[in-house]
């Protein structure tokens, strides 16, 4: 009888510890934030959250309006209180930090030459962020100033000549 009580207490204690550990991991501040400024350094660089001026705020609002109106992303994923969603982080990155500074397509339903490159770059940024790209060993040039069709690296292996390798990442016709 004493053995059963001891085993029951051990099982209950293990369950409680597991729940506590899972809660801490789930609710703990993300590594994407610095303790002092609550900005995502891995995306926005050196504490700059990309919102340094009203022009950037306007670009973000225009980007969010386009993505919701054209049903590119669900409104829930783009709400300001959901800033850790891959969609929101990609929208904020492409509108405020991205060195390409692409024109944001109009949300009025007209199609323009700006739409395809914007959607391609946004979609690949969402893919990168939603698959934990900030934790990848090889970042493959994602979210850099290079064209998105050059977000790849060449992996060299011993079975190939020194001037050859395998391209891993995004490689497309421009």
C-alpha positions in Angstrom: 0.0 0.0 0.0 2.8 2.4 0.8 4.5 1.5 -2.5 1.3 2.5 -4.4 1.0 5.8 -2.6 4.7 6.5 -3.4 4.3 5.7 -7.1 1.1 7.8 -7.4 2.9 10.7 -5.8 5.8 10.2 -8.2 3.5 10.2 -11.2 1.6 13.2 -10.1 4.9 15.1 -9.3 6.3 14.2 -12.7 3.1 15.4 -14.5 3.1 18.7 -12.6 6.8 19.3 -13.4 6.2 18.5 -17.1 3.3 21.0 -17.2 5.4 23.7 -15.5 8.4 23.2 -17.9 6.1 23.2 -20.9 4.4 26.4 -19.6 7.8 28.2 -19.1 9.0 27.2 -22.5 5.7 28.3 -24.2 5.2 31.6 -22.3 8.8 32.6 -21.9 10.0 35.7 -23.8 11.3 34.7 -27.2 15.0 34.8 -28.0 14.0 37.3 -30.7 13.6 40.0 -28.1 16.3 41.8 -26.2 15.6 42.2 -22.5 16.0 46.0 -22.6 14.2 47.1 -25.7 11.7 44.3 -26.7 12.8 44.5 -30.3 13.6 41.5 -32.5 17.3 41.9 -33.2 17.5 38.9 -35.4 15.2 40.5 -38.0 15.5 44.2 -37.4 19.1 44.4 -36.4 20.8 46.0 -33.5 17.7 47.0 -31.6 16.1 48.9 -34.4 12.5 47.7 -34.7 12.1 49.2 -38.2 9.6 51.7 -36.9 12.0 54.7 -36.6 9.8 57.2 -38.4 6.2 57.9 -39.5 7.1 56.9 -43.1 7.9 53.4 -41.9 4.6 53.3 -39.9 2.7 54.3 -43.0 4.5 51.7 -45.1 3.6 49.0 -42.6 -0.1 50.1 -42.5 -0.2 50.1 -46.3 1.4 46.6 -46.4 -1.0 45.2 -43.8 -4.0 46.8 -45.7 -2.9 45.2 -49.0 -2.2 41.7 -47.4 -5.7 41.7 -45.7 -7.7 43.3 -48.5 -6.2 41.0 -51.2 -6.6 38.0 -48.8 -2.9 37.1 -49.0 -2.8 36.5 -45.3 -5.5 36.1 -42.7 -6.3 39.2 -40.6 -5.8 37.3 -37.4 -2.1 36.7 -38.2 -1.5 40.4 -39.0 -3.1 42.1 -36.0 -0.6 44.3 -34.0 -1.1 42.2 -30.9 0.1 39.1 -32.9 3.6 40.5 -33.5 5.3 37.1 -33.3 3.3 35.5 -36.1 5.5 34.8 -39.2 3.1 36.8 -41.3 3.2 39.9 -39.2 7.0 39.7 -38.8 7.4 39.3 -42.6 5.1 42.2 -43.3 7.0 44.4 -40.9 10.3 43.3 -42.3 9.4 43.9 -46.0 7.8 47.2 -45.3 10.3 48.8 -42.9 13.6 47.0 -43.0 14.1 45.3 -46.3 16.9 46.9 -48.3 15.0 46.4 -51.6 12.3 48.8 -50.4 9.8 47.3 -52.9 6.8 49.4 -53.9 3.8 48.2 -52.0 1.0 47.1 -54.4 -2.3 49.0 -54.1 -5.1 47.3 -52.1 -7.8 48.5 -54.5 -7.9 45.4 -56.6 -5.9 46.6 -59.5 -2.9 44.5 -60.6 0.4 46.2 -61.1 4.0 45.2 -61.9 4.8 45.7 -58.3 2.5 42.9 -57.1 4.5 39.8 -58.2 7.9 40.7 -56.7 6.3 41.9 -53.5 4.2 38.7 -53.0 7.2 36.5 -53.9 9.5 38.2 -51.4 6.8 38.3 -48.7 5.8 34.7 -49.2 9.4 33.5 -48.9 10.0 35.6 -45.8 6.9 34.0 -44.3 8.2 30.6 -45.2 11.6 31.3 -43.6 10.0 32.7 -40.4 7.4 30.0 -40.1 10.0 27.2 -40.4 12.2 28.6 -37.7 14.6 30.1 -40.1 16.1 32.4 -37.5 17.4 29.2 -35.8 18.8 27.6 -38.9 22.5 26.7 -38.9 22.7 28.0 -42.5 20.5 31.1 -43.0 21.0 30.8 -46.8 20.9 34.6 -47.2 17.2 34.8 -46.3 16.1 38.3 -45.3 19.2 39.9 -46.7 19.5 42.7 -49.2 20.1 40.2 -52.1 17.3 39.3 -54.5 15.2 36.5 -53.2 16.2 34.3 -56.1 19.7 34.4 -54.6 18.7 33.3 -51.1 20.9 30.2 -51.4 24.3 28.9 -50.6 26.5 26.4 -52.4 27.3 23.3 -50.4 30.6 21.8 -51.4 31.1 18.1 -50.8 34.1 15.8 -51.2 32.4 13.8 -53.9 32.4 16.8 -56.3 35.2 18.7 -58.0 36.2 21.9 -56.0 34.4 24.2 -58.5 31.1 22.4 -58.1 28.5 22.0 -55.3 24.8 21.8 -54.5 22.7 24.9 -54.3 20.5 24.8 -51.2 17.9 27.5 -50.6 15.9 29.5 -53.1 17.1 29.5 -56.7 14.7 30.7 -59.4 14.5 32.3 -62.8 14.3 36.0 -62.4 
